[in-house]
Amino acid sequence: MLTTSTRLRIQDILRRMAKGQSVSLQERIYVNKFAQRDRTVQSWVRQARRRQLQTGPAEGLDSFLNDLDLGAQDEGERYRGDLGDWFSNASPWLRRD
């Protein structure tokens, strides 16, 4: 459980990160410490990272996915191949279905 002052400090750091403003190493370590223990903070970090990487304002489905904390955080995480190839290393029962 985060205290109000801790939550506000973390959200301020993440807001600056999302806008591409300067965030010190100590601040990043501070946020990471809480993100490792709290799923909510972890979600806030992913959302801030997505906003930081966006080239323009998120609209429509992109905005919806960002609000739900779904989809790839980084462009490199997205799978761009054949779906059958993606499941090729899966267990036989999963490939069959």
C-alpha positions in Angstrom: 0.0 0.0 0.0 1.4 3.4 -1.0 1.1 6.5 1.1 -0.4 9.5 -0.5 2.9 11.3 -0.7 4.7 8.3 -2.2 1.9 7.9 -4.8 2.0 11.6 -5.8 5.8 11.5 -6.1 5.8 8.4 -8.3 3.0 9.8 -10.5 4.9 13.1 -10.8 8.1 11.2 -11.9 6.1 9.1 -14.4 4.3 12.2 -15.8 7.6 13.8 -16.5 8.9 10.6 -18.0 5.8 10.3 -20.3 6.3 13.9 -21.5 10.0 13.1 -22.3 11.3 15.5 -19.6 14.4 14.9 -17.6 14.2 12.2 -14.9 17.2 11.5 -12.7 18.7 8.0 -12.2 17.7 8.2 -8.5 14.1 8.9 -9.4 14.1 6.0 -11.9 15.5 3.7 -9.2 12.9 4.9 -6.7 10.0 4.2 -9.1 11.5 0.8 -10.1 11.7 -0.2 -6.4 7.9 0.2 -6.1 7.2 -1.2 -9.5 8.9 -4.5 -8.6 6.5 -4.9 -5.6 3.3 -3.2 -6.7 1.4 -4.2 -9.9 -0.4 -0.8 -10.0 2.9 1.0 -10.1 4.2 -1.4 -12.7 1.2 -0.6 -14.9 1.8 3.1 -14.5 5.4 2.6 -15.6 4.2 0.7 -18.7 1.7 3.4 -19.6 4.2 6.2 -19.1 6.7 4.4 -21.4 4.0 4.0 -24.1 3.1 7.7 -23.9 6.8 8.5 -24.2 7.2 6.5 -27.3 4.1 7.7 -29.1 4.7 10.0 -32.0 1.4 11.7 -31.9 -1.7 11.8 -29.8 -3.3 8.4 -29.2 -6.8 8.1 -30.7 -9.4 5.5 -31.1 -8.2 1.9 -30.5 -4.6 2.9 -29.5 -6.0 5.2 -26.8 -8.3 2.4 -25.6 -5.5 -0.2 -25.5 -3.3 2.3 -23.6 -6.0 3.0 -21.0 -6.5 -0.7 -20.5 -2.7 -1.3 -20.3 -2.8 -3.8 -23.2 -0.6 -4.2 -26.2 3.1 -4.0 -26.7 5.0 -1.5 -24.7 7.8 -1.1 -27.2 7.6 -1.3 -31.0 10.1 -4.2 -31.0 7.8 -6.3 -28.8 5.1 -6.6 -31.5 5.0 -9.8 -33.4 5.2 -9.3 -37.2 5.2 -12.8 -38.6 2.9 -15.6 -39.4 0.7 -16.7 -36.5 1.5 -20.3 -37.3 5.2 -19.6 -36.8 4.5 -18.0 -33.5 2.8 -21.2 -32.2 5.4 -23.5 -33.8 7.3 -24.0 -30.5 4.1 -24.5 -28.5 3.1 -27.8 -27.1 1.3 -30.2 -29.5 -2.1 -29.8 -27.9 -2.0 -26.0 -28.3 -0.8 -26.2 -32.0 -3.7 -28.6 -32.7 -6.3 -26.2 -31.3 
